[in-house]
Amino acid sequence: MRVKLPFAPLLLVFVLAGCDGLTDKANEESLQAILQNGPDAEGLAKNQEQLNTALNRDDAAGRLASELSSQRTRNSADLSSLMEASLERNAAIGRAAQGINRAQADRLNAIFGYLPQVSITFQQDNLSQKVISSDNQVFQLGNASYGVSTQRVEIAQPIVDLSRIWSIRIARSARTLAEIEYTKAVKDTMAEVFDTYMIAYQAQQRVGLLSERLELLDRQTQAARAQTEAGQADDIGVQTSLSDQSSLAAEIAFERSRLATALGTLSRLSGTRVRSIGTGSLPSPNGAARRLSEDRAVALGMEENPSIMAAAFRTVMSDLENRKQRFADFAPVLSAYASLEKEDRGNSRFGGGSVTEDQTIGIRLTIPVFNAAGTGMASLTSGVNTRLSVVEYFALRDEIAARIISTRSQIEALEEAQQNAAQAAQEARVALQRSQSRVNSGEAAGFATLSHALRAVSAEERAVFYQTEYLRAWGQLQYLTGASLRRAIR
């Protein structure tokens, strides 16, 4: 017989009213107060205190915090040192490394899921019992109030559970996927460091060469002004030189902006404060496009590119997950169980206490028929996910192949541009040397040398630009084909 509590609806009203009162709904006044005064100061202080406690604790997290808390400053950093620093302190690489640890923990948990499940329960109840009515004359004496102490040990062991078996296989594949994701994080970061370093190097070199051009233009302006004052020329040349100076000043400012942005990105990637980069030698992958055919480059990308490898493993894992969900939806589960329960009753409806010990051993066969877990058919969703992973895998393969082909063509064009720009710079330097020789021998005026010097500096600036653009495309091809940029620049 169920006893109805007349105060239950009233209690429910109070509980709901209390919950509504505890919910601080955002309104215009509270939002404005947050914008004006900031978040709750007391909450921030407590959070900071808890953060300090967590980071200073003598455990794995505390030791990791100690390693990452200090940040080095690098002046004149070279490419190799920045890559090594990124390998140690880059956040994406660190997350991927911890992902391997998490995958290993998940694999152990999947194995534990097939081991015996053991639990011990201690329970203490206070029972107040009153017999309201009964046809049994003995039960009519049943008025008692007493305590019940229960101790229970339970063991359950899956014997045949295909869903859990496939969970172990999925966890094993997940660890391999985590290792691939770590490799991908390293190669992604190295490629970004390389490309950003090339941008910084390009901007830094252009700032120097454009500043040199600006100085030469200033000398040219002064010479043109002297000719104008001497009546040997009008002021058009002066105005032209001044206009060129202003344009160059704008380019220099823009390159300094690019350099600052690139140094900030390098600082983020390497976990160090990068103030400037070195002017050491750059990689010399001359003839990279000619040595690697288009078909070979695409084949390498399909085999070695970490993004494709990860997509392939995700497809496999999605298929394994689909099989697991089918087993969970339809496969019978056979398990064994045993329990030992000791119960100590202080009293009973019959006036006396008792101590009992029950042992139970059994085998359970569960056959899911339809909607056994009350969540529908999970295999329907997992099947769609498998097909989606297949679509994404082939889409990524097509994308990588297209990028490899276009990047290789880009390298061929930039290689030609680099060679022509280097030849132009060399010829401009020869012309400058000959012009300077003529000035030294008195055959020509010094004003003519300024024009050759400007051409030489301009040609050198374009040669640096095309050189770095060629190296950026080469680095991108290395990344797309799965090669190691760290090894390539050594």
C-alpha positions as CSV (number, residue, x, y, z in Angstrom):
1,M,0.0,0.0,0.0
2,R,1.4,3.4,-1.0
3,V,1.1,6.2,1.6
4,K,0.4,9.6,0.1
5,L,2.2,12.6,1.6
6,P,-0.1,15.6,1.5
7,F,2.7,18.0,2.0
8,A,4.7,16.8,-1.1
9,P,3.1,19.2,-3.6
10,L,3.8,22.1,-1.2
11,L,7.4,21.0,-0.8
12,L,7.8,20.8,-4.6
13,V,6.6,24.4,-4.9
14,F,9.1,25.6,-2.3
15,V,11.9,23.7,-4.0
16,L,11.1,25.2,-7.5
17,A,10.7,28.7,-6.0
18,G,14.1,28.3,-4.3
19,C,15.7,27.2,-7.6
20,D,14.2,30.1,-9.4
21,G,15.5,32.5,-6.7
22,L,18.9,31.0,-7.0
23,T,19.0,31.6,-10.7
24,D,20.5,35.0,-11.3
25,K,18.9,36.1,-14.6
26,A,21.0,38.5,-16.6
27,N,19.3,41.9,-17.1
28,E,20.4,45.2,-18.4
29,E,21.6,46.5,-15.0
30,S,23.6,43.5,-14.1
31,L,25.3,43.4,-17.6
32,Q,26.2,47.0,-17.4
33,A,27.6,46.5,-13.9
34,I,29.8,43.7,-15.2
35,L,31.1,45.8,-18.0
36,Q,31.8,48.7,-15.7
37,N,33.2,46.9,-12.6
38,G,34.3,43.6,-14.2
39,P,33.5,40.1,-12.9
40,D,33.0,39.3,-9.3
41,A,36.2,40.2,-7.5
42,E,35.8,37.7,-4.7
43,G,35.3,34.9,-7.2
44,L,38.4,36.0,-9.2
45,A,40.5,36.0,-6.0
46,K,39.3,32.5,-5.0
47,N,39.9,31.2,-8.5
48,Q,43.5,32.7,-8.5
49,E,44.1,31.1,-5.1
50,Q,42.9,27.7,-6.3
51,L,45.0,28.1,-9.5
52,N,48.1,28.8,-7.5
53,T,47.4,25.7,-5.3
54,A,46.9,23.5,-8.4
55,L,50.0,24.7,-10.2
56,N,52.3,24.6,-7.1
57,R,51.2,21.0,-6.2
58,D,54.0,18.4,-6.3
59,D,52.5,16.2,-9.0
60,A,52.7,15.8,-12.7
61,A,50.6,18.9,-13.4
62,G,52.7,21.0,-11.0
63,R,56.0,19.8,-12.5
64,L,54.6,20.6,-16.0
65,A,53.6,24.1,-14.8
66,S,57.1,24.7,-13.4
67,E,58.6,23.8,-16.8
68,L,56.3,26.0,-18.8
69,S,56.1,29.0,-16.5
70,S,59.4,30.6,-17.5
71,Q,59.7,32.1,-21.0
72,R,63.0,32.9,-22.7
73,T,63.7,35.9,-24.9
74,R,65.5,35.3,-28.1
75,N,67.4,38.0,-29.9
76,S,68.6,37.2,-33.4
77,A,66.9,33.7,-33.4
78,D,67.7,31.4,-36.2
79,L,65.3,29.0,-37.9
80,S,66.7,25.8,-36.3
81,S,66.6,27.1,-32.8
82,L,63.0,28.3,-33.2
83,M,61.9,24.9,-34.5
84,E,63.6,23.2,-31.5
85,A,61.9,25.6,-29.1
86,S,58.5,25.0,-30.7
87,L,59.0,21.3,-30.3
88,E,59.4,21.8,-26.6
89,R,56.9,24.6,-25.8
90,N,54.3,24.8,-28.6
91,A,50.8,24.4,-27.2
92,A,49.4,22.3,-30.1
93,I,52.3,19.9,-29.8
94,G,51.9,19.7,-26.1
95,R,48.1,19.0,-26.5
96,A,48.9,16.3,-29.0
97,A,51.5,14.7,-26.6
98,Q,48.9,14.7,-23.8
99,G,46.5,13.2,-26.3
100,I,48.7,10.1,-26.5
101,N,48.6,9.8,-22.7
102,R,44.8,10.1,-22.7
103,A,44.5,7.5,-25.5
104,Q,46.6,5.1,-23.4
105,A,44.4,5.8,-20.4
106,D,41.3,5.2,-22.5
107,R,42.8,1.9,-23.8
108,L,43.5,0.7,-20.2
109,N,39.9,1.6,-19.2
110,A,38.5,-0.3,-22.2
111,I,40.5,-3.4,-21.0
112,F,39.3,-2.8,-17.4
113,G,35.8,-2.8,-18.7
114,Y,36.1,-6.5,-19.5
115,L,37.7,-7.4,-16.2
116,P,35.6,-8.4,-13.1
117,Q,33.5,-5.6,-11.6
118,V,33.9,-5.7,-7.8
119,S,32.0,-3.6,-5.3
120,I,31.5,-3.5,-1.5
121,T,28.5,-1.9,0.0
122,F,27.9,-1.0,3.6
123,Q,24.4,0.2,4.5
124,Q,22.8,1.2,7.7
125,D,19.0,1.7,7.8
126,N,16.6,2.7,10.6
127,L,13.3,1.0,10.0
128,S,10.0,2.1,11.7
129,Q,7.3,-0.5,10.8
130,K,3.6,-0.6,11.6
131,V,1.1,-3.1,10.3
132,I,-2.1,-1.2,9.5
133,S,-4.2,-4.3,8.6
134,S,-3.6,-7.9,7.8
135,D,-5.6,-11.1,7.5
136,N,-2.6,-12.9,9.1
137,Q,-3.1,-12.9,12.9
138,V,0.7,-13.0,13.4
139,F,1.2,-9.9,11.3
140,Q,-1.3,-8.0,13.4
141,L,1.4,-8.0,16.1
142,G,3.9,-6.4,13.7
143,N,4.7,-3.0,15.3
144,A,8.5,-2.4,15.5
145,S,11.3,0.1,15.2
146,Y,14.8,-1.1,14.7
147,G,18.1,-0.8,12.8
148,V,19.3,-2.9,9.9
149,S,23.0,-3.2,9.1
150,T,23.8,-4.7,5.6
151,Q,27.2,-5.7,4.2
152,R,27.3,-6.8,0.6
153,V,30.1,-7.9,-1.8
154,E,29.3,-8.2,-5.5
155,I,31.3,-9.5,-8.4
156,A,30.2,-9.4,-12.0
157,Q,32.2,-10.8,-15.0
158,P,31.3,-10.4,-18.6
159,I,31.8,-13.7,-20.4
160,V,30.7,-12.8,-23.9
161,D,30.2,-9.1,-24.6
162,L,31.1,-8.2,-28.2
163,S,30.4,-4.6,-27.7
164,R,33.1,-4.3,-25.0
165,I,35.5,-6.4,-27.1
166,W,35.2,-3.9,-30.0
167,S,35.7,-1.1,-27.5
168,I,39.2,-2.5,-26.8
169,R,40.0,-2.7,-30.5
170,I,38.7,0.9,-31.0
171,A,40.9,2.1,-28.0
172,R,43.9,0.4,-29.5
173,S,43.3,2.2,-32.8
174,A,42.7,5.4,-31.0
175,R,46.2,5.3,-29.5
176,T,47.7,4.9,-33.0
177,L,45.6,7.8,-34.1
178,A,46.9,9.9,-31.2
179,E,50.4,9.1,-32.3
180,I,49.6,10.2,-35.9
181,E,47.9,13.3,-34.5
182,Y,51.1,14.1,-32.6
183,T,53.2,13.7,-35.8
184,K,50.7,15.9,-37.6
185,A,50.9,18.6,-34.8
186,V,54.7,18.6,-35.1
187,K,54.7,18.9,-38.9
188,D,52.0,21.5,-38.9
189,T,53.9,23.6,-36.4
190,M,57.3,23.2,-38.2
191,A,55.6,24.2,-41.4
192,E,54.1,27.3,-39.8
193,V,57.4,28.2,-38.1
194,F,59.2,27.8,-41.4
195,D,56.7,29.9,-43.4
196,T,56.5,32.6,-40.7
197,Y,60.3,32.7,-40.5
198,M,60.5,33.2,-44.2
199,I,58.0,36.1,-44.0
200,A,60.0,37.7,-41.1
201,Y,63.3,37.3,-43.0
202,Q,61.7,38.7,-46.2
203,A,60.3,41.7,-44.3
204,Q,63.5,42.3,-42.4
205,Q,65.7,42.2,-45.5
206,R,63.3,44.4,-47.4
207,V,63.3,47.0,-44.6
208,G,67.1,47.2,-44.8
209,L,67.2,47.3,-48.6
210,L,64.3,49.8,-48.9
211,S,66.0,52.0,-46.3
212,E,69.2,51.9,-48.3
213,R,67.1,52.9,-51.4
214,L,65.5,55.7,-49.4
215,E,69.0,57.0,-48.4
216,L,70.1,57.0,-52.1
217,L,66.9,58.7,-53.1
218,D,67.6,61.4,-50.5
219,R,71.0,61.9,-52.0
220,Q,69.4,62.1,-55.5
221,T,66.9,64.6,-54.2
222,Q,69.7,66.8,-52.8
223,A,71.6,66.6,-56.1
224,A,68.5,67.5,-58.1
225,R,67.8,70.4,-55.8
226,A,71.4,71.6,-56.2
227,Q,71.0,71.5,-60.0
228,T,67.7,73.4,-59.8
229,E,69.2,76.1,-57.6
230,A,72.1,76.3,-60.1
231,G,69.6,76.8,-62.9
232,Q,70.7,73.6,-64.7
233,A,67.2,71.9,-64.3
234,D,63.7,72.7,-63.3
235,D,62.1,71.4,-60.0
236,I,60.3,68.5,-61.6
237,G,63.1,66.2,-60.7
238,V,63.0,67.3,-57.1
239,Q,59.3,66.7,-56.8
240,T,59.6,63.3,-58.5
241,S,62.3,62.3,-56.0
242,L,60.3,63.5,-53.1
243,S,57.3,61.5,-54.3
244,D,59.5,58.3,-54.6
245,Q,60.8,58.9,-51.1
246,S,57.3,59.1,-49.6
247,S,56.3,55.9,-51.4
248,L,59.4,54.1,-50.1
249,A,58.8,55.3,-46.6
250,A,55.3,53.9,-46.8
251,E,56.7,50.5,-48.0
252,I,59.2,50.5,-45.2
253,A,56.5,51.1,-42.6
254,F,54.4,48.3,-44.1
255,E,57.3,45.9,-44.0
256,R,58.0,46.8,-40.4
257,S,54.3,45.9,-39.7
258,R,54.7,42.6,-41.4
259,L,57.9,41.9,-39.5
260,A,56.2,42.7,-36.1
261,T,53.3,40.4,-37.0
262,A,55.7,37.6,-38.0
263,L,57.8,38.0,-34.8
264,G,54.6,37.8,-32.7
265,T,53.6,34.6,-34.5
266,L,57.0,33.1,-34.0
267,S,56.8,34.0,-30.3
268,R,53.5,32.2,-30.0
269,L,54.6,29.2,-31.9
270,S,57.9,28.8,-30.1
271,G,56.7,29.8,-26.6
272,T,59.6,32.3,-26.4
273,R,59.8,36.1,-26.9
274,V,61.4,36.6,-30.3
275,R,62.8,40.1,-30.7
276,S,64.5,39.6,-34.0
277,I,65.7,36.9,-36.3
278,G,69.2,36.1,-37.5
279,T,70.5,36.8,-41.0
280,G,72.2,33.4,-41.4
281,S,72.1,31.2,-44.5
282,L,68.8,29.9,-45.8
283,P,68.1,26.4,-47.2
284,S,69.1,26.0,-50.8
285,P,66.7,23.5,-52.4
286,N,67.7,24.4,-56.0
287,G,65.9,22.2,-58.5
288,A,63.4,20.8,-56.0
289,A,60.6,20.8,-58.5
290,R,62.6,19.2,-61.2
291,R,63.9,16.4,-59.0
292,L,60.4,15.4,-57.8
293,S,57.9,14.5,-60.5
294,E,54.3,15.4,-60.2
295,D,53.1,11.8,-59.9
296,R,55.8,11.0,-57.3
297,A,54.9,14.1,-55.3
298,V,51.2,13.1,-55.2
299,A,52.1,9.5,-54.3
300,L,54.2,10.7,-51.4
301,G,51.4,12.9,-50.2
302,M,48.9,10.1,-50.3
303,E,51.3,7.9,-48.2
304,E,53.2,10.3,-45.9
305,N,50.9,13.3,-45.4
306,P,49.8,13.1,-41.7
307,S,46.5,14.7,-42.4
308,I,45.6,11.9,-44.8
309,M,47.0,9.3,-42.4
310,A,44.8,10.7,-39.6
311,A,41.7,10.8,-41.9
312,A,42.3,7.1,-42.9
313,F,42.5,6.1,-39.2
314,R,39.4,8.0,-38.3
315,T,37.6,6.2,-41.1
316,V,38.8,2.8,-39.7
317,M,37.7,3.8,-36.2
318,S,34.4,5.0,-37.5
319,D,33.8,1.6,-39.1
320,L,34.9,-0.1,-35.9
321,E,32.5,2.1,-33.9
322,N,29.7,1.2,-36.3
323,R,30.3,-2.5,-35.7
324,K,30.5,-2.0,-31.9
325,Q,27.1,-0.2,-31.9
326,R,25.5,-3.0,-34.0
327,F,26.7,-5.5,-31.3
328,A,25.4,-3.2,-28.6
329,D,22.0,-3.0,-30.3
330,F,21.5,-6.7,-31.3
331,A,24.2,-9.0,-29.8
332,P,23.4,-11.1,-26.7
333,V,25.5,-10.5,-23.6
334,L,26.5,-13.4,-21.3
335,S,27.8,-12.5,-17.9
336,A,28.4,-14.2,-14.6
337,Y,27.8,-12.7,-11.2
338,A,28.1,-13.6,-7.5
339,S,27.3,-11.8,-4.3
340,L,27.7,-12.3,-0.6
341,E,25.3,-10.3,1.7
342,K,25.3,-10.2,5.5
343,E,22.3,-8.6,7.1
344,D,21.9,-7.8,10.9
345,R,18.4,-6.9,11.9
346,G,17.9,-5.5,15.4
347,N,14.2,-6.5,15.5
348,S,11.3,-7.5,13.3
349,R,7.6,-7.5,13.1
350,F,7.6,-10.7,15.1
351,G,9.5,-9.2,18.0
352,G,13.0,-10.7,17.5
353,G,16.2,-9.8,15.6
354,S,18.2,-11.9,13.1
355,V,21.6,-12.1,11.4
356,T,21.6,-13.7,8.0
357,E,24.1,-14.4,5.3
358,D,23.1,-15.0,1.7
359,Q,25.3,-16.2,-1.1
360,T,24.2,-15.8,-4.7
361,I,25.9,-17.2,-7.8
362,G,24.4,-17.0,-11.3
363,I,24.7,-16.5,-15.0
364,R,22.7,-13.8,-16.9
365,L,22.0,-13.8,-20.6
366,T,20.7,-10.5,-21.9
367,I,19.2,-10.5,-25.4
368,P,18.5,-7.0,-26.7
369,V,15.4,-7.0,-28.9
370,F,14.4,-3.4,-29.6
371,N,15.4,-0.2,-27.9
372,A,17.0,-2.1,-25.0
373,A,18.9,0.9,-23.6
374,G,16.0,3.3,-24.1
375,T,18.0,5.4,-26.5
376,G,16.9,4.1,-29.9
377,M,19.3,2.3,-32.3
378,A,22.8,3.7,-32.0
379,S,23.9,1.9,-35.1
380,L,21.8,4.1,-37.3
381,T,23.9,7.2,-36.3
382,S,27.2,5.3,-36.4
383,G,26.5,4.1,-39.9
384,V,26.0,7.6,-41.1
385,N,29.2,8.7,-39.3
386,T,31.1,5.9,-41.2
387,R,29.9,7.1,-44.6
388,L,30.7,10.7,-43.6
389,S,34.2,9.7,-42.7
390,V,34.7,8.0,-46.0
391,V,33.5,11.1,-47.8
392,E,35.8,13.3,-45.8
393,Y,38.8,11.0,-46.4
394,F,38.5,11.1,-50.2
395,A,37.7,14.8,-50.2
396,L,41.0,15.4,-48.2
397,R,42.9,13.2,-50.6
398,D,41.7,15.2,-53.6
399,E,42.4,18.5,-51.8
400,I,46.0,17.5,-50.9
401,A,46.6,16.2,-54.4
402,A,45.4,19.4,-55.9
403,R,47.5,21.5,-53.5
404,I,50.6,19.4,-54.3
405,I,50.2,19.9,-58.0
406,S,49.6,23.6,-57.8
407,T,52.4,24.1,-55.3
408,R,54.8,22.2,-57.5
409,S,53.8,24.4,-60.5
410,Q,54.3,27.4,-58.3
411,I,57.8,26.3,-57.3
412,E,58.7,25.9,-61.0
413,A,57.5,29.5,-61.8
414,L,59.2,31.0,-58.7
415,E,62.4,29.1,-59.4
416,E,62.6,30.8,-62.8
417,A,61.7,34.2,-61.2
418,Q,64.4,33.7,-58.6
419,Q,67.0,32.9,-61.1
420,N,66.1,35.9,-63.3
421,A,66.0,38.2,-60.3
422,A,69.4,37.0,-59.1
423,Q,70.8,37.5,-62.6
424,A,69.3,41.0,-62.7
425,A,70.9,41.8,-59.4
426,Q,74.3,40.6,-60.5
427,E,74.1,42.6,-63.7
428,A,73.0,45.7,-61.8
429,R,76.0,45.3,-59.4
430,V,78.4,45.0,-62.4
431,A,76.9,48.1,-64.0
432,L,77.3,50.0,-60.6
433,Q,80.9,48.9,-60.4
434,R,81.7,50.1,-63.9
435,S,79.9,53.4,-63.3
436,Q,81.9,53.9,-60.1
437,S,85.1,53.2,-62.0
438,R,84.2,55.8,-64.6
439,V,83.5,58.3,-61.8
440,N,86.8,57.5,-60.1
441,S,88.7,58.0,-63.4
442,G,86.9,61.3,-64.0
443,E,85.0,60.1,-67.1
444,A,81.6,60.7,-65.5
445,A,79.9,62.7,-62.8
446,G,79.0,61.2,-59.4
447,F,75.3,62.0,-60.0
448,A,75.2,59.2,-62.6
449,T,76.3,56.6,-60.1
450,L,73.2,57.2,-57.9
451,S,71.0,56.0,-60.6
452,H,72.9,52.7,-61.0
453,A,73.1,52.3,-57.2
454,L,69.3,52.7,-57.0
455,R,68.9,50.0,-59.7
456,A,71.3,47.7,-58.0
457,V,69.5,48.0,-54.6
458,S,66.1,47.6,-56.2
459,A,67.2,44.5,-58.1
460,E,68.7,43.0,-54.9
461,E,65.4,43.7,-53.0
462,R,63.4,41.9,-55.7
463,A,65.9,39.0,-55.7
464,V,65.4,38.6,-51.9
465,F,61.6,38.7,-52.3
466,Y,61.5,36.0,-55.0
467,Q,64.0,33.9,-53.0
468,T,61.9,33.8,-49.9
469,E,58.7,33.3,-51.9
470,Y,60.4,30.3,-53.6
471,L,61.5,28.9,-50.2
472,R,58.0,29.3,-48.8
473,A,56.5,27.3,-51.7
474,W,59.3,24.7,-51.2
475,G,58.5,24.4,-47.5
476,Q,54.8,24.0,-48.4
477,L,55.6,21.2,-50.8
478,Q,57.7,19.5,-48.1
479,Y,54.8,19.7,-45.7
480,L,52.2,18.4,-48.2
481,T,54.4,15.4,-49.1
482,G,54.9,14.5,-45.5
483,A,58.7,15.3,-45.4
484,S,60.4,16.6,-42.2
485,L,61.3,20.3,-42.5
486,R,63.5,20.0,-39.4
487,R,65.7,17.5,-41.2
488,A,65.6,19.3,-44.5
489,I,67.1,22.5,-43.1
490,R,69.9,20.9,-41.2
